[in-house]
């Protein structure tokens, strides 16, 4: 399988996927609204095609001549808008006889609607892909380790020694890094014997917040303390950081984020614990532990390492 159309190529999750595709000898074709978005970045040599995910015809044209589609999609807090994304991918798949679709949902996906339009919208996208007739692998990662090195988290860890997250103290999370998610996706693309299925993936440990802080403390050589935020505190802080206002508007992206973690925190058993034995029975890849991932990061610099390419994609 040579040519792979990458949706969400300029986002944080697209960077490791493109790198892994290239390393595997595949040819990524980045679908970009701005075809010049990769200029001046490490991915300037990657083939690009202009496309808008919400424009069915442009996505059909973008998928011409590719053998597979690998997708990361933006969160839309409107279930019908999400379903539209799924339909467009399915139509592009069918009309171009695309052989396989690999989708990273970027979050936990429940077995039935839970009232969160972003969660439920992911299920709609998955269903459209499953109904397309192509082979598929739908990856449902728990929570990304890389969230800790984003601009809304890393400065507090580095400067203040505080790891603040909207998880109750006893919420266990199988943190997984984006590079491992990309590795799973590429394995699914390069192996014909991977069954078409949904795969809930996570790292090898299910950690509570204090255990994450302990591992950060060990790697960084300084004391890191976990601050358990309520989902509403988290949403307010995110809104303040981005918009300058701590007021969370109803139905905003920040309100939606709070809904994610409100759901996780309210469950009697954490839905963020991965069944690694099940995944290991299908895939050869083994994800790294949180400590291994943390050792790879530069904790002397407060900046988000993915920011430059992400901002280039917004030009």
Buried (B, 14 or more C-beta within 10 A) or exposed (E): BEBBBBBBBBBBBBBBBBBBBBEBEBBBBBBBBBEEBBEEBEBEEBEBBEBBBBEBEBBBBBBEEBBBBBBBBBBBBEBEBBBBBBBBBBBBBBBBEBBBBBBBBBBBBBEEEBEBBBBBBBBBBBBBBBEBEBBBBBBBBBBBBBBBBBBBBBBBBBEEBBBBBBBBEEBBBBBBBBBBBBBBBBBBBBEEEBEBEBBBBBBBBBBBBBBBBBBBBEBBEEEBBBEBBBBBBBBBBBBBEEEEEBEBEEEBBBBBBBBBBBBBBEEEEBBBBBEBEEBEEBBEBEBBBBBBBBBEBEBEEBEBBBEEBBEBBEE
